């Protein structure tokens, strides 16, 4: 008689363990789905050559930050139609409002100081990715060879 009680106890314990395992798997799946729903999404990307033309504003004043140079490059391309040969179209910075967000977008993207210095002090080719994150849009900028 005690042998059947042990078997029933083992079956009940195994069923409880299966229930806990199912609950843990369901919780993990829910966390994964929530994480995917909150994942950053790419809004666009472009290549640009940051020439001497991009290092000065429309009043001829030398620009001193990477964000200013990137913003001027997009203004030259979209507003003035004077982009450089290697510049590519993007559909985000077509508006003055979006170009005005460039400083915050660069700050959110966490650009390395070495990249900032190269952009401010040199004529370089860059690859820019435009992302939408939980705290707003941001850009990731890489120097191309």
Z-matrix of the N, CA and C atoms (Angstrom, degrees):
N
C 1 1.444
C 2 1.524 1 110.97
N 3 1.309 2 117.86 1 -42.99
C 4 1.455 3 120.11 2 -179.87
C 5 1.525 4 110.59 3 -66.61
N 6 1.341 5 116.76 4 -25.60
C 7 1.454 6 119.99 5 178.43
C 8 1.526 7 111.10 6 -64.45
N 9 1.345 8 118.94 7 -40.64
C 10 1.461 9 120.86 8 179.54
C 11 1.526 10 111.43 9 -71.05
N 12 1.331 11 116.99 10 -32.67
C 13 1.471 12 119.29 11 176.43
C 14 1.525 13 110.18 12 -63.85
N 15 1.327 14 118.75 13 -38.32
C 16 1.463 15 122.88 14 179.50
C 17 1.519 16 109.78 15 -65.53
N 18 1.342 17 116.10 16 -43.46
C 19 1.457 18 120.18 17 179.31
C 20 1.528 19 110.22 18 -62.41
N 21 1.355 20 118.39 19 -43.94
C 22 1.459 21 121.77 20 178.57
C 23 1.525 22 111.04 21 -64.27
N 24 1.335 23 117.26 22 -37.85
C 25 1.464 24 121.16 23 178.41
C 26 1.525 25 109.82 24 -65.76
N 27 1.342 26 116.40 25 -41.13
C 28 1.463 27 120.30 26 178.11
C 29 1.523 28 110.80 27 -63.95
N 30 1.329 29 117.82 28 -41.49
C 31 1.459 30 121.51 29 179.24
C 32 1.519 31 110.86 30 -65.07
N 33 1.309 32 116.76 31 -41.52
C 34 1.463 33 120.90 32 179.06
C 35 1.523 34 109.82 33 -65.80
N 36 1.335 35 118.41 34 -40.35
C 37 1.469 36 122.63 35 178.78
C 38 1.522 37 111.30 36 -65.09
N 39 1.348 38 116.26 37 -41.57
C 40 1.463 39 120.42 38 178.94
C 41 1.521 40 110.39 39 -66.16
N 42 1.322 41 117.63 40 -39.59
C 43 1.467 42 121.02 41 178.77
C 44 1.525 43 110.40 42 -65.00
N 45 1.327 44 116.64 43 -39.70
C 46 1.469 45 120.28 44 178.25
C 47 1.526 46 110.27 45 -64.96
N 48 1.325 47 116.99 46 -41.43
C 49 1.471 48 121.03 47 178.88
C 50 1.529 49 110.68 48 -63.93
N 51 1.338 50 117.12 49 -40.61
C 52 1.463 51 120.78 50 177.57
C 53 1.525 52 110.27 51 -63.19
N 54 1.318 53 116.89 52 -41.44
C 55 1.470 54 120.97 53 178.93
C 56 1.528 55 110.95 54 -62.57
N 57 1.338 56 116.36 55 -42.99
C 58 1.467 57 120.48 56 178.45
C 59 1.532 58 109.87 57 -64.32
N 60 1.328 59 116.74 58 -42.49
C 61 1.455 60 120.91 59 179.74
C 62 1.532 61 111.37 60 -62.72
N 63 1.323 62 117.06 61 -43.78
C 64 1.460 63 121.56 62 177.71
C 65 1.528 64 110.28 63 -61.63
N 66 1.314 65 116.73 64 -42.96
C 67 1.459 66 121.40 65 179.08
C 68 1.531 67 111.14 66 -62.90
N 69 1.327 68 117.22 67 -42.83
C 70 1.465 69 121.52 68 178.17
C 71 1.528 70 111.12 69 -63.80
N 72 1.321 71 117.25 70 -43.47
C 73 1.465 72 120.86 71 178.66
C 74 1.532 73 111.48 72 -64.11
N 75 1.323 74 116.99 73 -41.59
C 76 1.462 75 120.99 74 178.38
C 77 1.524 76 110.46 75 -64.10
N 78 1.329 77 117.35 76 -40.74
C 79 1.467 78 121.51 77 178.01
C 80 1.525 79 110.63 78 -64.16
N 81 1.328 80 116.88 79 -44.29
C 82 1.467 81 120.83 80 178.68
C 83 1.527 82 111.13 81 -61.94
N 84 1.311 83 117.25 82 -41.54
C 85 1.462 84 121.06 83 178.46
C 86 1.527 85 111.14 84 -63.86
N 87 1.315 86 117.41 85 -40.71
C 88 1.459 87 121.49 86 178.46
C 89 1.524 88 111.17 87 -64.28
N 90 1.328 89 116.60 88 -43.33
C 91 1.474 90 120.58 89 177.61
C 92 1.519 91 110.11 90 -61.64
N 93 1.328 92 117.47 91 -42.13
C 94 1.457 93 121.25 92 178.53
C 95 1.524 94 111.16 93 -62.68
N 96 1.314 95 117.81 94 -43.88
C 97 1.461 96 121.12 95 179.72
C 98 1.525 97 111.68 96 -64.71
N 99 1.322 98 117.61 97 -40.53
C 100 1.462 99 120.80 98 177.42
C 101 1.527 100 109.52 99 -63.96
N 102 1.319 101 116.62 100 -41.71
C 103 1.469 102 120.94 101 178.45
C 104 1.519 103 111.53 102 -61.85
N 105 1.315 104 117.04 103 -42.25
C 106 1.462 105 120.70 104 178.62
C 107 1.527 106 111.23 105 -66.10
N 108 1.302 107 116.99 106 -36.70
C 109 1.464 108 120.38 107 179.53
C 110 1.524 109 110.91 108 -66.24
N 111 1.319 110 117.13 109 -29.55
C 112 1.462 111 121.20 110 -179.16
C 113 1.522 112 112.61 111 -95.02
N 114 1.297 113 119.09 112 3.36
C 115 1.458 114 121.75 113 -177.99
C 116 1.518 115 110.25 114 -64.21
N 117 1.334 116 115.49 115 146.35
C 118 1.458 117 120.66 116 177.20
C 119 1.528 118 109.21 117 -65.67
N 120 1.315 119 115.81 118 149.32
C 121 1.462 120 119.28 119 179.84
C 122 1.524 121 110.08 120 -124.30
N 123 1.319 122 115.08 121 140.29
C 124 1.455 123 120.73 122 -179.63
C 125 1.523 124 109.18 123 -78.28
N 126 1.331 125 115.43 124 129.83
C 127 1.461 126 121.49 125 179.16
C 128 1.525 127 111.98 126 -95.31
N 129 1.306 128 116.67 127 -21.78
C 130 1.461 129 120.40 128 -179.28
C 131 1.513 130 110.95 129 165.80
N 132 1.315 131 115.37 130 178.38
C 133 1.458 132 121.12 131 178.18
C 134 1.524 133 107.91 132 -157.41
N 135 1.329 134 114.86 133 159.56
C 136 1.461 135 119.53 134 176.98
C 137 1.524 136 110.07 135 -160.33
N 138 1.304 137 114.33 136 161.79
C 139 1.454 138 123.16 137 174.06
C 140 1.521 139 107.26 138 -108.67
N 141 1.331 140 116.83 139 142.54
C 142 1.461 141 119.67 140 177.73
C 143 1.519 142 110.02 141 -146.22
N 144 1.318 143 115.10 142 142.16
C 145 1.460 144 120.94 143 171.00
C 146 1.520 145 106.86 144 -96.82
N 147 1.324 146 116.16 145 120.27
C 148 1.458 147 121.22 146 -179.14
C 149 1.523 148 108.11 147 -91.98
N 150 1.321 149 114.28 148 94.55
C 151 1.464 150 122.45 149 -174.43
C 152 1.531 151 110.53 150 -91.14
N 153 1.335 152 117.19 151 176.18
C 154 1.469 153 119.54 152 176.15
C 155 1.530 154 112.08 153 -54.61
N 156 1.312 155 116.79 154 -33.35
C 157 1.468 156 123.02 155 179.43
C 158 1.536 157 111.49 156 -59.60
N 159 1.341 158 116.69 157 -31.01
C 160 1.461 159 121.78 158 -177.80
C 161 1.532 160 112.95 159 -84.80
N 162 1.326 161 117.12 160 -11.78
C 163 1.463 162 121.40 161 -176.25
C 164 1.526 163 113.27 162 -91.28
N 165 1.332 164 116.58 163 4.61
C 166 1.470 165 121.86 164 178.70
C 167 1.520 166 108.69 165 -133.05
N 168 1.333 167 116.94 166 141.02
C 169 1.457 168 119.16 167 178.12
C 170 1.527 169 110.00 168 -78.31
N 171 1.315 170 116.63 169 179.68
C 172 1.474 171 120.36 170 -175.46
C 173 1.522 172 112.55 171 -67.52
N 174 1.339 173 117.75 172 -13.39
C 175 1.471 174 121.30 173 175.50
C 176 1.519 175 111.81 174 -94.51
N 177 1.331 176 117.16 175 1.85
C 178 1.463 177 121.08 176 178.36
C 179 1.520 178 114.59 177 86.81
N 180 1.321 179 117.60 178 8.37
C 181 1.458 180 121.52 179 -179.95
C 182 1.528 181 110.24 180 -83.92
N 183 1.336 182 116.05 181 132.34
C 184 1.470 183 121.84 182 179.81
C 185 1.529 184 109.48 183 -64.31
N 186 1.323 185 116.75 184 132.36
C 187 1.465 186 122.25 185 179.67
C 188 1.528 187 109.40 186 -85.96
N 189 1.325 188 116.51 187 144.16
C 190 1.460 189 120.32 188 -170.91
C 191 1.521 190 115.07 189 -117.99
N 192 1.329 191 117.88 190 -1.59
C 193 1.472 192 119.71 191 177.34
C 194 1.527 193 109.87 192 -127.81
N 195 1.316 194 114.84 193 155.78
C 196 1.469 195 120.04 194 178.41
C 197 1.525 196 110.74 195 -61.56
N 198 1.324 197 116.78 196 -40.49
C 199 1.466 198 120.19 197 -179.97
C 200 1.522 199 110.92 198 -61.60
N 201 1.336 200 117.28 199 -40.25
C 202 1.468 201 120.04 200 178.71
C 203 1.523 202 111.19 201 -63.50
N 204 1.326 203 116.74 202 -41.70
C 205 1.475 204 120.61 203 179.95
C 206 1.530 205 110.11 204 -65.46
N 207 1.326 206 117.05 205 -44.36
C 208 1.466 207 120.21 206 178.66
C 209 1.526 208 111.07 207 -63.75
N 210 1.320 209 116.65 208 -40.45
C 211 1.467 210 120.82 209 178.86
C 212 1.528 211 110.39 210 -64.99
N 213 1.323 212 117.27 211 -42.20
C 214 1.470 213 120.52 212 179.55
C 215 1.521 214 110.76 213 -65.89
N 216 1.325 215 116.50 214 -39.02
C 217 1.466 216 120.16 215 176.72
C 218 1.521 217 110.72 216 -57.15
N 219 1.327 218 116.80 217 -45.19
C 220 1.464 219 120.31 218 -179.72
C 221 1.523 220 111.36 219 -69.89
N 222 1.333 221 118.27 220 -35.00
C 223 1.467 222 120.72 221 175.81
C 224 1.524 223 109.62 222 -66.13
N 225 1.315 224 116.96 223 -43.30
C 226 1.466 225 120.05 224 178.11
C 227 1.519 226 110.46 225 -59.94
N 228 1.312 227 117.02 226 -40.89
C 229 1.458 228 121.06 227 -178.39
C 230 1.523 229 111.64 228 -71.80
N 231 1.327 230 117.05 229 -53.04
C 232 1.468 231 120.77 230 -171.85
C 233 1.527 232 113.78 231 -85.50
N 234 1.312 233 117.79 232 -43.63
C 235 1.469 234 119.89 233 -174.37
C 236 1.523 235 112.48 234 -84.85
N 237 1.338 236 115.01 235 -47.23
C 238 1.466 237 119.13 236 -173.39
C 239 1.522 238 113.66 237 -95.45
N 240 1.333 239 117.30 238 -13.01
C 241 1.471 240 120.36 239 179.93
C 242 1.517 241 112.93 240 66.80
N 243 1.336 242 116.64 241 27.37
C 244 1.466 243 120.67 242 -177.63
C 245 1.520 244 111.26 243 -117.74
N 246 1.321 245 116.49 244 39.02
C 247 1.460 246 119.94 245 178.32
C 248 1.511 247 111.12 246 -64.79
N 249 1.318 248 115.78 247 162.24
C 250 1.461 249 121.46 248 176.78
C 251 1.521 250 109.86 249 -79.60
N 252 1.319 251 115.71 250 163.05
C 253 1.453 252 122.20 251 -175.98
C 254 1.530 253 112.34 252 -53.13
N 255 1.335 254 116.95 253 -42.47
C 256 1.465 255 120.83 254 -175.98
C 257 1.522 256 114.05 255 -88.44
N 258 1.337 257 118.07 256 1.08
C 259 1.465 258 120.48 257 179.22
C 260 1.520 259 110.28 258 -69.34
N 261 1.324 260 115.08 259 143.57
C 262 1.462 261 121.06 260 177.92
C 263 1.521 262 110.44 261 -114.77
N 264 1.310 263 114.44 262 155.67
C 265 1.466 264 122.37 263 177.54
C 266 1.521 265 110.04 264 -70.41
N 267 1.331 266 116.18 265 145.41
C 268 1.454 267 122.00 266 166.82
C 269 1.522 268 106.40 267 -133.70
N 270 1.304 269 117.56 268 152.20
C 271 1.464 270 119.58 269 -177.93
C 272 1.525 271 112.69 270 -97.89
N 273 1.340 272 117.68 271 3.42
C 274 1.461 273 120.24 272 -178.05
C 275 1.524 274 112.58 273 -94.07
N 276 1.307 275 117.63 274 -46.27
C 277 1.463 276 121.45 275 -174.12
C 278 1.529 277 113.06 276 -88.94
N 279 1.310 278 117.14 277 22.65
C 280 1.463 279 120.64 278 177.34
C 281 1.523 280 111.85 279 -69.37
N 282 1.337 281 117.14 280 -24.45
C 283 1.465 282 120.21 281 -177.50
C 284 1.530 283 111.19 282 -101.46
N 285 1.306 284 115.52 283 149.26
C 286 1.459 285 122.45 284 175.85
C 287 1.531 286 110.34 285 -59.25
N 288 1.321 287 116.68 286 -39.01
C 289 1.467 288 121.30 287 179.61
C 290 1.523 289 111.20 288 -59.73
N 291 1.316 290 117.37 289 -47.20
C 292 1.467 291 120.34 290 -179.56
C 293 1.517 292 111.27 291 -68.79
N 294 1.337 293 117.91 292 -38.59
C 295 1.471 294 119.37 293 177.11
C 296 1.524 295 110.37 294 -62.53
N 297 1.321 296 117.05 295 -33.11
C 298 1.460 297 121.77 296 178.85
C 299 1.522 298 113.72 297 -67.57
N 300 1.315 299 117.18 298 -15.08
C 301 1.464 300 121.87 299 178.33
C 302 1.529 301 112.99 300 -86.12
N 303 1.333 302 117.39 301 -3.54
C 304 1.466 303 121.16 302 -170.53
C 305 1.529 304 112.93 303 -55.72
N 306 1.329 305 118.91 304 -43.93
C 307 1.469 306 119.90 305 -178.22
C 308 1.523 307 111.12 306 -59.36
N 309 1.323 308 117.07 307 -48.19
C 310 1.467 309 120.07 308 178.49
C 311 1.522 310 111.39 309 -63.96
N 312 1.315 311 116.79 310 -37.06
C 313 1.454 312 120.68 311 -179.00
C 314 1.530 313 111.05 312 -67.09
N 315 1.326 314 116.43 313 -40.18
C 316 1.470 315 120.29 314 176.94
C 317 1.523 316 109.55 315 -65.52
N 318 1.324 317 117.07 316 -43.33
C 319 1.468 318 120.59 317 179.52
C 320 1.523 319 111.39 318 -61.93
N 321 1.333 320 117.92 319 -43.20
C 322 1.470 321 121.34 320 179.17
C 323 1.518 322 111.46 321 -65.71
N 324 1.331 323 116.55 322 -31.64
C 325 1.465 324 120.73 323 -178.16
C 326 1.518 325 113.46 324 -75.47
N 327 1.322 326 116.83 325 -17.10
C 328 1.464 327 119.76 326 176.40
C 329 1.515 328 114.18 327 69.61
N 330 1.318 329 118.24 328 50.75
C 331 1.458 330 122.15 329 -178.82
C 332 1.536 331 110.89 330 -66.26
N 333 1.315 332 116.38 331 134.76
C 334 1.466 333 121.95 332 178.01
C 335 1.523 334 110.01 333 -64.59
N 336 1.325 335 116.45 334 146.95
C 337 1.466 336 119.98 335 -178.73
C 338 1.524 337 111.71 336 -62.64
N 339 1.326 338 118.13 337 -32.12
C 340 1.470 339 120.47 338 178.37
C 341 1.529 340 110.88 339 -65.37
N 342 1.326 341 117.10 340 -37.29
C 343 1.472 342 121.07 341 177.74
C 344 1.527 343 109.18 342 -69.29
N 345 1.332 344 117.05 343 -42.43
C 346 1.471 345 121.08 344 177.56
C 347 1.531 346 110.19 345 -56.93
N 348 1.315 347 116.86 346 -46.71
C 349 1.469 348 121.12 347 -178.36
C 350 1.522 349 111.62 348 -64.36
N 351 1.327 350 116.85 349 -42.11
C 352 1.468 351 119.79 350 178.53
C 353 1.525 352 111.05 351 -61.46
N 354 1.315 353 117.07 352 -41.42
C 355 1.468 354 120.72 353 -179.25
C 356 1.524 355 110.71 354 -66.56
N 357 1.319 356 117.81 355 -43.77
C 358 1.466 357 121.45 356 -176.99
C 359 1.526 358 111.49 357 -70.49
N 360 1.330 359 117.56 358 -37.97
C 361 1.468 360 120.85 359 -170.04
C 362 1.516 361 115.66 360 -103.41
N 363 1.329 362 118.54 361 -0.49
C 364 1.465 363 120.45 362 -174.29
C 365 1.525 364 110.88 363 -141.80
N 366 1.315 365 113.77 364 164.44
C 367 1.462 366 120.97 365 170.56
C 368 1.526 367 105.62 366 -94.57
N 369 1.310 368 115.99 367 110.63
C 370 1.463 369 120.51 368 -173.49
C 371 1.525 370 110.91 369 -132.48
N 372 1.320 371 114.17 370 157.10
C 373 1.463 372 121.97 371 172.69
C 374 1.524 373 107.12 372 -94.10
N 375 1.328 374 116.39 373 130.93
C 376 1.459 375 120.23 374 -179.22
C 377 1.519 376 110.91 375 -124.68
N 378 1.313 377 114.76 376 155.32
C 379 1.455 378 123.55 377 171.17
C 380 1.518 379 105.94 378 -115.20
N 381 1.333 380 116.98 379 123.72
C 382 1.456 381 121.92 380 -176.23
C 383 1.526 382 108.85 381 -118.74
N 384 1.324 383 115.32 382 126.79
C 385 1.458 384 121.42 383 173.93
C 386 1.521 385 107.78 384 -108.96
N 387 1.315 386 116.57 385 132.72
C 388 1.460 387 123.22 386 -179.23
C 389 1.527 388 107.27 387 -105.91
N 390 1.336 389 115.91 388 122.88
C 391 1.462 390 121.90 389 -175.25
C 392 1.516 391 110.40 390 -124.39
N 393 1.319 392 115.12 391 152.06
C 394 1.462 393 122.48 392 170.91
C 395 1.517 394 107.50 393 -110.18
N 396 1.320 395 116.25 394 121.10
C 397 1.457 396 121.42 395 179.11
C 398 1.515 397 110.65 396 -119.02
N 399 1.302 398 116.12 397 -179.92
C 400 1.449 399 121.40 398 -179.64
C 401 1.513 400 113.64 399 -62.50
N 402 1.333 401 117.64 400 -30.12
C 403 1.466 402 120.93 401 179.99
C 404 1.529 403 112.05 402 -99.21
N 405 1.323 404 117.30 403 11.79
C 406 1.462 405 121.06 404 177.44
C 407 1.514 406 112.01 405 119.58
N 408 1.331 407 116.37 406 -179.84
C 409 1.465 408 119.91 407 -179.10
C 410 1.530 409 110.55 408 -73.12
N 411 1.329 410 115.04 409 152.18
C 412 1.465 411 120.66 410 176.52
C 413 1.521 412 108.88 411 -150.26
N 414 1.333 413 114.83 412 164.10
C 415 1.457 414 120.56 413 177.35
C 416 1.526 415 110.21 414 -120.35
N 417 1.310 416 114.64 415 145.95
C 418 1.469 417 122.90 416 170.65
C 419 1.524 418 105.05 417 -113.82
N 420 1.314 419 116.58 418 126.27
C 421 1.461 420 121.75 419 -174.26
C 422 1.530 421 109.28 420 -121.49
N 423 1.324 422 115.35 421 129.80
C 424 1.453 423 122.41 422 176.70
C 425 1.521 424 109.13 423 -121.79
N 426 1.322 425 115.72 424 145.43
C 427 1.469 426 121.14 425 174.02
C 428 1.524 427 106.87 426 -85.57
N 429 1.323 428 117.03 427 129.29
C 430 1.462 429 121.84 428 178.08
C 431 1.541 430 109.09 429 -95.48
N 432 1.322 431 115.86 430 151.72
C 433 1.480 432 119.00 431 179.21
C 434 1.515 433 111.88 432 -70.42
